[in-house]
């Protein structure tokens, strides 16, 4: 099993992917929850395969983006990244 975390935040609140990740990983910084951002978990079996995708990371990204879009996010004016948990 591989576990991933997809982070997404508005470009107004985060200058870069590095800023998004730094805010998420800083336990002394409660700003991640105060900023316009979301964290979406994705867990995939190592045997998971989807035609047209070459890696579990690609599959996890597409699943997480779908979850984000279902929650009202769009890719315009956002920064996002996938992390292995």
C-alpha positions as CSV (number, residue, x, y, z in Angstrom):
1,X,0.0,0.0,0.0
2,X,1.2,3.5,-0.9
3,X,-0.1,6.5,0.9
4,X,-0.2,10.0,-0.6
5,X,-1.2,13.5,0.4
6,X,-2.4,16.0,-2.1
7,X,-2.1,19.6,-1.0
8,X,-3.9,22.4,-2.8
9,X,-4.1,26.1,-1.9
10,X,-5.0,29.4,-3.5
11,X,-2.2,31.4,-5.3
12,X,-3.4,34.4,-3.2
13,X,-2.4,32.6,0.0
14,X,0.6,30.7,-1.2
15,X,3.5,32.1,-3.3
16,X,4.7,28.7,-4.4
17,X,4.5,24.9,-3.9
18,X,7.4,25.3,-1.5
19,X,5.4,27.8,0.5
20,X,2.4,25.4,0.5
21,X,4.6,22.5,1.7
22,X,6.4,24.6,4.3
23,X,3.2,25.8,5.8
24,X,1.7,22.2,5.9
25,X,4.8,20.7,7.5
26,X,5.5,23.4,10.1
27,X,3.8,22.1,13.3
28,X,4.3,25.4,15.1
29,X,2.4,27.2,12.2
30,X,-1.4,26.9,12.5
31,X,-1.7,29.0,9.3
32,X,-2.4,26.0,7.0
33,X,-5.9,25.6,8.4
34,X,-6.4,29.3,8.4
35,X,-5.4,29.8,4.8
36,X,-7.5,28.7,1.9
37,X,-6.0,25.2,1.5
38,X,-7.0,21.6,1.6
39,X,-5.3,18.3,2.2
40,X,-6.6,15.2,0.5
41,X,-5.4,11.7,1.3
42,X,-5.1,8.9,-1.3
43,X,-4.2,5.3,-0.5
44,X,-3.4,2.9,-3.4
45,X,-2.4,-0.7,-3.5
46,X,1.0,-1.3,-5.1
47,X,-0.8,-3.5,-7.7
48,X,-3.1,-0.6,-8.8
49,X,-2.9,0.0,-12.5
50,X,-4.9,2.3,-14.8
51,X,-4.4,2.3,-18.5
52,X,-2.8,5.5,-19.7
53,X,-1.0,6.2,-16.4
54,X,2.6,5.0,-15.8
55,X,2.9,5.3,-12.1
56,X,1.0,5.2,-8.8
57,X,1.9,8.9,-8.4
58,X,0.1,9.8,-11.6
59,X,-3.0,7.8,-10.5
60,X,-3.0,9.3,-7.1
61,X,-2.7,12.8,-8.5
62,X,-5.7,12.3,-10.8
63,X,-7.8,10.8,-8.0
64,X,-6.9,13.6,-5.6
65,X,-7.6,16.3,-8.2
66,X,-11.0,14.8,-8.8
67,X,-11.7,14.9,-5.0
68,X,-10.5,18.5,-4.9
69,X,-12.8,19.4,-7.8
70,X,-15.7,17.7,-6.1
71,X,-15.0,19.9,-3.1
72,X,-15.2,23.0,-5.2
73,X,-11.5,23.6,-6.1
74,X,-10.4,24.4,-9.6
75,X,-6.8,24.4,-11.0
76,X,-6.9,28.0,-12.0
77,X,-5.0,30.3,-9.6
78,X,-4.0,27.5,-7.3
79,X,-0.8,25.7,-6.3
80,X,-0.8,22.0,-5.6
81,X,1.5,19.1,-5.1
82,X,1.4,15.4,-4.3
83,X,3.5,14.1,-1.4
84,X,4.2,10.5,-0.5
85,X,3.1,9.9,3.1
